Amino acid sequence: MTQNIVTSDLVKKYTDIRKHSEKICAPLEIEDYVVQPIVDVSPPKWHLGHITWFFETFILVPNFPDYKVFDPQYNFVFNSYYETIGARVIRTDRGNLSRPSVSDIYKYRKYVDEHMSIFLQSQFMTEAVEPLMELGLNHEQQHQELLITDIKYILGHNPLFPAYTKESVSRKEKPENTEMIRFSEGVYEIGFEGEGFCFDNELGRHKVFLNDFEIANQLVTNREYLEFMEAGGYSDFKHWHAEGWDWVRQNNAKSPLYWHQIEGKWMNYTLNGLQELDLDDAVCHINFYEASAFASWKGMRLPTEAEWEVASGHFDWGSRWEWTNSAYLPYPGFKKEAGAVGEYNGKFMVNQMVLRGASDATPPGHSRNTYRNFFQTNLKWQFTGIRLAR
């Protein structure tokens, strides 16, 4: 394969991924771009600026001589959490950014994309830059998923419950009877290996010892979760972690996010708008506390991330991020990279639980059975679901 073909492929991949971010935002009204209902949800406008800032800051500025930044103030506005890069707007204030305007940010994207296209086909695009380039593309795909989750939260908390799209955005497959898949005690290997991209937290393939276990071939459905609710699941402390029970009482929790009981009927806000609850669809938008409580109520538990990865070739996954009972910790031999890139995953390895799989919001080509997503135990705006184990 010639260098020209490699360069052409990379330019196409960059262009396709960048266009997909804008396609996600195409159904939005201008007003939708600026809203930040809670600290965990960033305005769509900020996402579009931040993922552009990433390429400008980490690729163009240090590697493309004579490149001039679009606006020196944008480093303060669009830096997310990189202490190495300097001061930034605090996360809670992202929704106060009426300026730069949406049109300014699209101009920013166009400016950076034009320079990236030139850079990728120049002598300055060397092998040394390739790993950072791959990280930048996967970083943008992560934010594409966050764009969808954040847009859903923004529109789903609008009292008019506006639809994001009229196209179906969820797989509608009638669930089969749930069966438990058995795995024997033994030593297994987990972690990424082979060619292609992975994040640093997936590296360090290593052996793990697992006891005999069983894992469900299907995700828990809305019908099953509704049975838990109707059986008093949110009012019985026996099934909850102490911290989870505190969360239930403090928040008067009674149902998954986006469920609304209207005139005696359960309705669910989806990206297609407010609809009657689909009982056969996999339950979605529940936090770790809820997932653990449901599993306890069923006399089961959540799988560990090692169990999930070992078993993942034996069931379908990818419609929901699946809670595991594993804390987010480094694999043996994990090392943080030097500089700002080292802040990407390692700094978050505390007080979070691992999610495995992917979801309906995950962009194409951005899922692996070794992917280690992670969230705090109380969060439920991500497309999260439950797979049982015992």
C-alpha positions as CSV (number, residue, x, y, z in Angstrom):
1,M,0.0,0.0,0.0
2,T,1.5,3.4,-1.0
3,Q,1.8,6.4,1.3
4,N,-0.7,8.2,-0.9
5,I,-3.4,5.6,-0.3
6,V,-2.7,5.6,3.4
7,T,-3.0,9.3,3.5
8,S,-6.2,9.3,1.4
9,D,-7.8,6.7,3.8
10,L,-6.9,8.8,6.8
11,V,-8.3,12.0,5.3
12,K,-11.5,10.2,4.4
13,K,-11.8,8.7,7.9
14,Y,-11.2,12.1,9.5
15,T,-13.7,13.8,7.2
16,D,-16.4,11.1,7.8
17,I,-16.1,11.2,11.5
18,R,-16.2,15.0,11.6
19,K,-19.2,15.1,9.4
20,H,-21.0,12.6,11.6
21,S,-20.8,15.0,14.6
22,E,-22.5,17.7,12.6
23,K,-25.1,15.2,11.3
24,I,-26.0,14.4,14.9
25,C,-26.7,18.1,15.5
26,A,-28.6,18.7,12.3
27,P,-32.1,18.2,13.8
28,L,-31.4,20.8,16.5
29,E,-32.8,24.3,16.7
30,I,-30.3,27.1,17.6
31,E,-31.7,27.3,21.1
32,D,-31.0,23.6,21.7
33,Y,-27.3,24.1,21.3
34,V,-26.8,26.2,24.4
35,V,-28.8,24.4,27.1
36,Q,-27.1,22.8,30.1
37,P,-29.8,21.4,32.5
38,I,-27.4,19.7,34.9
39,V,-23.6,19.6,35.5
40,D,-23.2,16.2,33.8
41,V,-24.8,17.4,30.5
42,S,-22.8,19.7,28.3
43,P,-24.4,22.0,25.7
44,P,-24.2,20.5,22.1
45,K,-22.4,23.7,21.1
46,W,-19.6,23.0,23.7
47,H,-19.1,19.5,22.4
48,L,-18.6,20.7,18.8
49,G,-16.1,23.2,20.0
50,H,-14.3,20.9,22.4
51,I,-13.7,18.1,19.9
52,T,-12.4,20.7,17.4
53,W,-10.1,22.2,20.1
54,F,-8.6,18.7,20.6
55,F,-7.3,18.5,17.1
56,E,-6.1,22.1,17.1
57,T,-4.4,21.8,20.5
58,F,-2.8,18.3,20.3
59,I,-2.2,17.9,16.5
60,L,-1.9,21.3,14.7
61,V,-0.3,23.6,17.3
62,P,2.7,21.3,18.2
63,N,3.1,19.6,14.7
64,F,2.2,22.1,12.0
65,P,4.7,25.0,11.7
66,D,3.2,28.4,11.2
67,Y,-0.3,27.3,12.2
68,K,-2.3,30.1,13.8
69,V,-4.9,29.3,16.3
70,F,-8.4,30.3,15.4
71,D,-9.0,32.3,18.6
72,P,-6.6,32.3,21.6
73,Q,-9.6,32.5,24.0
74,Y,-10.9,29.1,22.9
75,N,-8.3,27.2,24.9
76,F,-10.0,28.6,28.0
77,V,-13.5,27.9,26.7
78,F,-13.1,24.4,25.3
79,N,-10.5,22.7,27.5
80,S,-12.4,20.0,29.4
81,Y,-10.2,18.7,32.2
82,Y,-6.6,18.9,31.0
83,E,-4.7,20.5,33.9
84,T,-1.6,20.3,31.8
85,I,-3.1,22.6,29.1
86,G,-4.0,25.4,31.6
87,A,-7.1,27.3,33.0
88,R,-10.6,26.5,31.7
89,V,-14.2,27.4,32.1
90,I,-15.6,25.3,35.0
91,R,-17.9,22.6,33.9
92,T,-21.0,24.1,35.5
93,D,-20.6,27.3,33.5
94,R,-20.6,25.7,30.0
95,G,-24.3,26.6,29.6
96,N,-23.5,30.3,30.3
97,L,-21.5,30.6,27.1
98,S,-23.8,32.5,24.8
99,R,-20.7,33.5,23.0
100,P,-18.9,32.2,21.0
101,S,-22.1,31.7,18.9
102,V,-23.2,28.5,17.2
103,S,-22.1,30.1,13.9
104,D,-18.7,31.0,15.3
105,I,-18.2,27.4,16.3
106,Y,-19.1,26.0,12.9
107,K,-16.6,28.6,11.5
108,Y,-14.0,27.2,14.0
109,R,-14.7,23.7,12.8
110,K,-14.4,24.6,9.2
111,Y,-11.1,26.5,9.8
112,V,-9.5,23.6,11.8
113,D,-10.8,21.0,9.3
114,E,-9.3,22.9,6.3
115,H,-5.9,23.0,8.1
116,M,-6.2,19.4,9.2
117,S,-6.8,18.3,5.6
118,I,-3.6,20.1,4.5
119,F,-1.7,18.8,7.5
120,L,-2.7,15.1,6.9
121,Q,-1.3,15.3,3.4
122,S,1.9,17.1,4.3
123,Q,5.3,15.9,5.3
124,F,4.5,16.9,8.9
125,M,2.0,14.0,9.3
126,T,4.6,11.5,10.5
127,E,4.3,8.0,12.1
128,A,4.9,9.6,15.4
129,V,1.7,11.6,15.1
130,E,-0.5,8.6,14.1
131,P,-1.3,7.3,17.7
132,L,-2.4,10.8,18.7
133,M,-4.5,11.1,15.5
134,E,-6.2,7.8,16.3
135,L,-6.9,9.0,19.8
136,G,-8.4,12.2,18.5
137,L,-10.8,10.4,16.2
138,N,-11.9,8.0,18.9
139,H,-12.2,11.0,21.3
140,E,-14.6,12.6,18.8
141,Q,-16.6,9.4,18.5
142,Q,-16.9,9.3,22.3
143,H,-18.4,12.8,22.2
144,Q,-20.8,11.8,19.4
145,E,-22.3,9.4,21.9
146,L,-22.3,12.1,24.6
147,L,-24.0,14.4,22.1
148,I,-26.9,12.0,21.7
149,T,-27.2,11.3,25.5
150,D,-27.0,15.0,26.3
151,I,-29.4,16.1,23.5
152,K,-31.9,13.4,24.8
153,Y,-31.6,14.9,28.4
154,I,-32.0,18.4,27.1
155,L,-35.1,17.6,25.0
156,G,-36.4,15.0,27.5
157,H,-36.6,17.7,30.2
158,N,-38.4,20.2,28.0
159,P,-42.0,20.2,29.2
160,L,-43.1,19.8,25.6
161,F,-41.1,16.5,25.2
162,P,-40.1,17.4,21.6
163,A,-38.8,14.5,19.4
164,Y,-35.2,14.6,18.3
165,T,-36.0,12.6,15.2
166,K,-38.8,10.8,13.4
167,E,-36.5,7.9,12.4
168,S,-36.4,4.9,14.6
169,V,-33.3,4.9,16.8
170,S,-33.7,1.7,18.8
171,R,-33.5,-1.9,17.7
172,K,-36.9,-3.4,18.1
173,E,-36.4,-7.1,18.5
174,K,-38.8,-9.3,20.3
175,P,-36.9,-10.8,23.2
176,E,-36.4,-14.5,23.4
177,N,-36.8,-16.5,26.7
178,T,-33.9,-15.6,28.9
179,E,-31.4,-18.4,29.4
180,M,-28.4,-18.6,31.7
181,I,-25.1,-19.5,30.0
182,R,-22.8,-21.5,32.2
183,F,-19.0,-21.1,32.4
184,S,-16.7,-23.4,34.3
185,E,-14.2,-22.4,36.9
186,G,-10.8,-21.6,35.4
187,V,-8.1,-19.2,34.3
188,Y,-9.1,-16.9,31.5
189,E,-7.4,-13.9,29.8
190,I,-8.9,-10.5,29.4
191,G,-7.7,-7.2,27.9
192,F,-7.0,-5.9,24.4
193,E,-4.7,-7.7,22.0
194,G,-4.0,-7.6,18.3
195,E,-4.0,-4.8,15.8
196,G,-6.1,-1.6,15.8
197,F,-6.9,1.1,18.2
198,C,-7.7,0.7,21.9
199,F,-7.7,3.0,24.9
200,D,-4.8,2.7,27.4
201,N,-7.1,1.4,30.1
202,E,-7.8,-1.7,27.9
203,L,-4.1,-2.6,27.7
204,G,-2.2,-5.2,29.8
205,R,-3.9,-8.4,28.7
206,H,-3.7,-10.6,31.7
207,K,-5.0,-13.8,33.3
208,V,-7.9,-13.8,35.8
209,F,-9.2,-16.7,37.8
210,L,-13.0,-17.1,37.7
211,N,-15.2,-19.4,39.7
212,D,-18.1,-21.2,38.1
213,F,-20.7,-18.6,37.0
214,E,-23.8,-18.2,34.8
215,I,-24.7,-15.1,32.8
216,A,-28.0,-14.2,31.1
217,N,-28.2,-14.3,27.3
218,Q,-30.7,-11.4,27.3
219,L,-30.8,-8.0,28.9
220,V,-33.5,-7.2,31.5
221,T,-36.6,-5.8,29.8
222,N,-38.9,-2.9,30.8
223,R,-41.6,-5.5,31.6
224,E,-39.3,-7.2,34.1
225,Y,-38.2,-3.9,35.6
226,L,-41.8,-2.8,36.0
227,E,-42.5,-6.0,38.0
228,F,-39.7,-5.0,40.3
229,M,-41.2,-1.5,40.7
230,E,-44.8,-2.9,41.3
231,A,-43.4,-5.3,43.9
232,G,-42.2,-2.4,45.9
233,G,-38.6,-2.5,44.8
234,Y,-38.0,1.2,45.5
235,S,-39.5,1.0,49.0
236,D,-37.7,-2.1,50.3
237,F,-34.2,-1.3,51.7
238,K,-33.2,-5.0,51.7
239,H,-32.2,-4.9,48.1
240,W,-30.1,-1.7,48.1
241,H,-26.6,-0.7,49.0
242,A,-26.6,1.7,52.0
243,E,-25.5,4.5,49.7
244,G,-28.1,3.5,47.1
245,W,-30.8,3.5,49.7
246,D,-29.7,7.0,50.7
247,W,-30.0,8.0,47.0
248,V,-33.5,6.6,46.8
249,R,-34.7,8.6,49.8
250,Q,-32.9,11.8,48.9
251,N,-34.3,11.8,45.3
252,N,-37.6,10.1,46.0
253,A,-36.6,7.7,43.2
254,K,-39.4,5.5,41.8
255,S,-38.5,4.7,38.2
256,P,-35.9,4.8,35.5
257,L,-35.0,8.2,33.9
258,Y,-37.6,9.4,31.3
259,W,-40.4,7.2,32.6
260,H,-43.6,9.2,33.4
261,Q,-46.9,7.9,34.7
262,I,-49.6,9.8,32.9
263,E,-53.3,9.1,33.4
264,G,-52.5,5.7,34.9
265,K,-50.2,4.7,32.0
266,W,-46.4,4.5,31.9
267,M,-45.0,6.6,29.2
268,N,-41.3,6.8,28.2
269,Y,-39.5,9.7,26.6
270,T,-37.4,8.4,23.7
271,L,-35.5,10.2,20.9
272,N,-38.7,9.8,18.9
273,G,-40.6,11.7,21.6
274,L,-42.9,10.7,24.4
275,Q,-44.3,7.2,23.7
276,E,-46.1,4.4,25.6
277,L,-43.6,2.2,27.4
278,D,-42.5,-0.7,25.2
279,L,-42.5,-3.5,27.6
280,D,-40.3,-5.8,25.5
281,D,-37.5,-3.2,25.0
282,A,-34.4,-3.5,27.2
283,V,-34.7,-1.3,30.3
284,C,-32.6,1.8,29.9
285,H,-31.3,4.8,31.9
286,I,-30.8,3.2,35.2
287,N,-27.9,3.8,37.6
288,F,-25.7,1.3,39.3
289,Y,-27.7,1.4,42.5
290,E,-30.9,0.5,40.6
291,A,-29.2,-2.2,38.6
292,S,-27.8,-3.8,41.8
293,A,-31.1,-3.6,43.6
294,F,-32.9,-5.2,40.7
295,A,-30.4,-8.1,40.6
296,S,-30.7,-8.6,44.3
297,W,-34.5,-8.7,44.0
298,K,-34.2,-11.4,41.4
299,G,-31.8,-13.4,43.7
300,M,-28.9,-12.8,41.3
301,R,-26.1,-10.2,40.9
302,L,-24.4,-8.1,38.3
303,P,-21.4,-9.8,36.4
304,T,-17.9,-8.7,37.0
305,E,-16.2,-7.1,34.0
306,A,-14.0,-10.1,33.6
307,E,-17.0,-12.4,33.5
308,W,-18.7,-10.1,31.0
309,E,-15.7,-10.1,28.7
310,V,-15.1,-13.8,28.9
311,A,-18.8,-14.5,28.1
312,S,-19.3,-11.7,25.6
313,G,-18.9,-14.0,22.5
314,H,-21.9,-16.0,23.6
315,F,-24.6,-13.4,23.6
316,D,-25.6,-10.3,21.6
317,W,-24.5,-7.0,23.1
318,G,-24.4,-3.4,22.0
319,S,-27.9,-1.9,22.6
320,R,-27.2,-0.8,26.2
321,W,-24.1,-0.1,28.2
322,E,-24.2,-2.9,30.8
323,W,-23.4,-2.2,34.5
324,T,-20.8,-4.6,36.0
325,N,-20.0,-5.2,39.6
326,S,-16.4,-4.1,39.1
327,A,-14.8,-0.9,40.3
328,Y,-12.9,1.0,37.6
329,L,-9.3,0.3,38.4
330,P,-6.1,-0.1,36.4
331,Y,-5.1,-3.4,34.8
332,P,-1.7,-4.9,35.9
333,G,1.1,-2.9,34.5
334,F,-1.0,0.1,33.5
335,K,1.1,3.3,32.9
336,K,-0.1,6.8,32.2
337,E,1.4,8.5,29.2
338,A,3.5,11.6,29.7
339,G,1.9,15.0,29.3
340,A,-1.8,15.9,28.8
341,V,-2.7,12.6,27.1
342,G,-1.8,10.9,30.3
343,E,-4.9,12.6,31.9
344,Y,-7.2,10.8,29.5
345,N,-8.2,7.7,31.6
346,G,-5.9,7.1,34.5
347,K,-7.0,10.2,36.5
348,F,-10.6,8.8,36.7
349,M,-9.7,5.5,38.3
350,V,-11.5,6.1,41.6
351,N,-15.1,6.0,42.8
352,Q,-16.5,4.7,39.5
353,M,-17.9,1.4,38.2
354,V,-17.2,-0.2,34.9
355,L,-19.8,-0.4,32.1
356,R,-19.3,-2.9,29.3
357,G,-20.6,-3.2,25.7
358,A,-22.0,-0.3,23.8
359,S,-25.4,1.3,23.2
360,D,-27.8,2.5,20.5
361,A,-26.0,5.9,20.9
362,T,-22.5,4.4,20.2
363,P,-21.3,5.4,16.7
364,P,-20.5,2.7,14.2
365,G,-17.0,1.2,14.5
366,H,-16.5,2.4,18.1
367,S,-17.2,-0.7,20.1
368,R,-15.1,-3.6,21.3
369,N,-15.7,-6.3,23.9
370,T,-12.6,-5.0,25.7
371,Y,-13.9,-1.4,25.9
372,R,-14.0,-0.2,29.5
373,N,-16.5,2.6,30.0
374,F,-17.0,4.0,33.5
375,F,-19.5,6.1,35.4
376,Q,-20.3,7.2,38.9
377,T,-22.8,5.0,40.7
378,N,-25.6,7.6,40.8
379,L,-25.6,8.6,37.1
380,K,-28.4,7.4,34.8
381,W,-28.5,9.7,31.8
382,Q,-26.3,7.3,29.8
383,F,-27.9,4.5,27.8
384,T,-27.4,1.9,30.6
385,G,-29.0,-1.5,31.1
386,I,-28.8,-4.7,33.1
387,R,-27.5,-8.2,32.4
388,L,-27.9,-10.7,35.3
389,A,-25.4,-13.2,36.6
390,R,-25.1,-15.7,39.4
